[in-house]
Amino acid sequence: MTENLGLVVWFCGLSGAGKTTIATAAAKILTASGLKVLMLDGDNVRNQIHTNLGFTKEDIIENNRLISSICERERFRNDVVLVPIISPLDASRKAARAKHSPGFSLVFCNTSLEIAATRDVKGLYSRADNGDITDLVGYSKDGVPFEWPSDADLTLNTGHGSIQGIVNTLCAYLTVRLANVLPDEVH
Ligand code: ADP
């Protein structure tokens, strides 16, 4: 890896696991410490860039591949690229790792389906229960299953505990990680 490439932090986890919440809080802390941080939120990318892609397995693979390509460009301009997306497929996560390694960390926001569905932040689980959505990732019978990662670099148990504590754990991990991937002048 050339020295001026930032770190790709690829979050995965069920909808409602807390990926956006944790990544947003971490982005604030990292930015305040003087780092250039970009967040590529899965929902925003889908709504603004990849508007043609849905939630079939093929579309999810393509969406993840395109986001990984955006990371490739953005790593030149940022110290950290935070990517909170469900990323349910092991193959997509491994492809992103292969593209960006060693400047890549997989952070798993680990929450049971029961907790995620109870939170139902975006109302997706109730819409799936009502039959309005038939392909909710990791939940619907016809949805793409969420493949639990066995190779996460960091697992955050986001089902319980304080958000602040979890963010602190993540930032402590990233501080060590960034010391290895960024040139000396930025830290
Ligand atoms: P995702 O991006 O994974 O779909 P969100 O971050 O949008 O999830 O939503 C997670 C919700 O869960 C937020 O409303 C957040 O405040 C809440 N929450 C409660 N406890 C936690 C926790 N320990 N870690 C992360 N999120 C939590």
Boltz pocket constraint, residues with backbone or C-beta under 6 A from the ligand:
constraints:
  - pocket:
      binder: B
      contacts: [[A, 13], [A, 14], [A, 15], [A, 16], [A, 17], [A, 18], [A, 19], [A, 20], [A, 21], [A, 22], [A, 84], [A, 109], [A, 119], [A, 121], [A, 157], [A, 158], [A, 159], [A, 160], [A, 161], [A, 162], [A, 163], [A, 166]]
      max_distance: 6.0
